[in-house]
Each structure stands twice: as C-alpha cells, then as structure tokens.
Amino acid sequence: MKKGRFGKYGGQFVNEMLMPALIELEEAFNKFYPTQAFQDELERLLRDYGGRPTPLYYAANFSKLIGCRVYLKREDLLCGGSHKLNNALGQTILAKKMGKTRIITETAAGQHGLATVMAGNICGLDTEIFIGVKDIKRQVSNVNRMKLLGAKITPVKSGEGILKDAVSDTLREWTACSQTTYYLMGSTVGPHPFPEIVASFQSIIGKEIKEQILKKREKKPDAILACGSGGSNALGAFRPFISDEEIRFYFVEGGGESLGANNSAAAFQLGKPGILHGALMQVLQDEYGQIKPSKTRAAGLNYPGRGPEISYLCETGRVKACYALDEDVFKAVRIMCRTEGLIPALETAHVIAYVLNHKSEFDKDENIVINYSGRGDKDLKAIMRYYYES
Ligand SMILES: *Cc1c(COP(=O)(O)O)cnc(C)c1O
C-alpha cells in the first residue's frame, strides 16, 4: 500500500506551504517514537499521571439485559474523562523532542482541548486552542477548565463557527508558524502522517484489552464495538486485533435526530468519498461536493468526515458501519446509569444504544468488548434537559 494511504483513502491534499511541516513531522515521528527513551517517558506518564492501564470491567447487570458477556474498557477513568489523553500526551512528548515551544489544536466538546492543555503543562509547552463560537457557548464547563489550566482560547467565527471551521483555521495558523509550533491533531484525520500517529498512540487501548481479556477468559473477544467520528478510539481498540479474521468490529456513528438530510452526522450512511482537511475520506457533502455540517447531540461525534483508515475498513467490510439515533442514545444513558451506576458520555452511549437495539447479533456464549470512551459529566445538562424538561 502507498505511504499514507488506506486503499484509496488518506494522502496529503494540502497547500505546498504545509508540505515541509508534514515531512518534518513524519521524520521526527519515525526517529523518536521507536526509541526506548520515548516509550519509557510515555509509559511513565500514562501510568502515573493518566492512570493506565484502565480496567476491563465485566458489566454483569448490563450483560444480563443483552444476553451475552459484555466487558467495558474503561477509558472514562483515564485522567480527563476520555481516551483523548493517550494521544495528547504522546504527541506533546514528540513536540518537545522536536524542539517546539507551542502547541495549537482545535476542539469541539472540549475533551481534546482539555487533554492537550494538560499534556502541554506537563511538558512545559504553551497551548492555544481554537474553538468554534457555537461550541464555546455549548461547552461552558470544559472551556472553563481549559482556561483555568492556562490555555489560550481562540474563538473561531468563520464558516458555521463549529469544529470543521476550527480545524481549517488551525491548519492555516500552522502553515504560518510551524517552525516553533506543533499542531496536535485530535483524531485519526488530517493529512498523512497524522492518522498514523494518532492511531499508534491510541493502540494502547487494544493492547491492554488483549492482555486483560486473555487473563479473564483465556480467549480473545468475539466482537469489539466503539463509537466515533474520526475513528481514534475505535482504531485504538481494533488495531491490535485486525489480523484475527474471526473477531467482529462495529463502528457506531451519530445518527442524529433521524437519517434525514440535515439532521444527522452519519457519514457512512449518507456521505461519499471526498477531500476534507488534507485527506480523502468518507464525508458528508451536498450534491455540489460542498461539505455539509453534521448534526448530533454528541459534540464529540459532530465532524462531517470519517478518517482514512476507518473509511477503508468500513468500505472493505472488515468493520461494520452502524449508527444510533439521539432518542435511543438518551435512553441508553439511563439504562447504563441504572444497571451499572455509570453515567456514560453521549458519544459512548451510541455504542450502548446500538447493543441494546441489536441484541440478536450477539450469541449467548459470546464475550464482547465495548470501548467505553468517556464519562458523561460534560453532558449532564443535555441529559437532564432531555429527561426533565421535554
Ligand atoms: C472525542 C470523543 C469521541 C470521538 O472521537 P474519535 O476520534 O472518533 O474516537 C468519542 N467519545 C468520546 C468520549 C470523545 O471525547
């Protein structure tokens, strides 16, 4: 396969001004990432600061409801409340080794921005976070946390003032200042080598799942399920198992209110291949190829593109592309609260909703793993509004 390509997806569709920065990044990743010193520093921080390994929890009550054995990979317990820190810490250490003094990134729900400023502070780098003006209003608690930690918050007014516009502005900013500044991409999207870098750092999730399930059950899982938009938590969980042909993978995206034209974020159901933020991927677009804004109540799934690798794996059928609708997602939150005493992030609740709605796809003897990507504290307001005000 060609470098930076997953089938036809991926590549580097960028302004030539950005090429030197991408080449420098790829060379640095190949040079530093494999070294023992890099691995040791990352492992120490993920363990002592982040709290890894995260547990693989057998959810007995929820399992009874589904009719098979369900395990939750508890990324909600990683410091910051989601899987985002795995990637943010890895790339921040890389930025420091490259001699950069400043990190820029973009965020929507605020989970990635938060993880980035946490990692930036540990490594002594300044952090600037681009966030759409609409998202600033919707994510007050995470914006406050980022401010408190010392990040510079830059509101993005261009376009619709949401994530896709923030990514465009951050890429523009990076083009102007890549000598001193590192762009810390938050998911398995963007031009090569970002998708590869992010998937490498998130693969710690799947490596741990493998060890933990073999210890508990003495066999590999029958299926692994994850929610996603760019695909980073899903690929992190899937990658170490990809060559095991008998293991099934499910990728659950945001169906939104309904699969109607302007109410959804389901790019695998409604989109087509197209170029977004420097790579060819599955994208929501109109009949003229203009990017369509995605729509879902889960801010972390609100991106119109699916990263190159997950696009490829879904196209070839290795991963099953699924979706869940908002209504079912809110119901799933309450079921997880009542059965296991856990409040899931709205993103994570998409997987839970899918499993609840498709029990017959899982045999009673099977062990399945849900990548439990985050906790729901950030979504409390939306959840309470749904249950008590409608
Ligand atoms: C950001 C986020 C996601 C989606 O991001 P991917 O890169 O597609 O994994 C899912 N769940 C949570 C809790 C998130 O914060």
The ligand as a MOL file (V3000), in Angstrom:
LIG
                    3D

  0  0  0     0  0            999 V3000
M  V30 BEGIN CTAB
M  V30 COUNTS 15 15 0 0 0
M  V30 BEGIN ATOM
M  V30 1 C -13.7510 12.7290 21.0740 0
M  V30 2 C -14.5740 11.6240 21.5800 0
M  V30 3 C -15.0540 10.6030 20.7220 0
M  V30 4 C -14.8540 10.6080 19.2330 0
M  V30 5 O -13.5640 10.7190 18.7500 0
M  V30 6 P -12.8550 9.5560 17.8990 0
M  V30 7 O -11.5800 10.1810 17.4800 0
M  V30 8 O -13.7380 9.2310 16.7310 0
M  V30 9 O -12.6660 8.4200 18.7970 0
M  V30 10 C -15.7640 9.5630 21.3000 0
M  V30 11 N -16.0250 9.5090 22.6250 0
M  V30 12 C -15.5800 10.4700 23.4760 0
M  V30 13 C -15.9100 10.3530 24.9230 0
M  V30 14 C -14.8630 11.5650 22.9910 0
M  V30 15 O -14.4390 12.5190 23.8340 0
M  V30 END ATOM
M  V30 BEGIN BOND
M  V30 1 1 1 2
M  V30 2 1 2 3
M  V30 3 2 2 14
M  V30 4 1 3 4
M  V30 5 2 3 10
M  V30 6 1 4 5
M  V30 7 1 5 6
M  V30 8 2 6 7
M  V30 9 1 6 8
M  V30 10 1 6 9
M  V30 11 1 10 11
M  V30 12 2 11 12
M  V30 13 1 12 13
M  V30 14 1 12 14
M  V30 15 1 14 15
M  V30 END BOND
M  V30 END CTAB
M  END
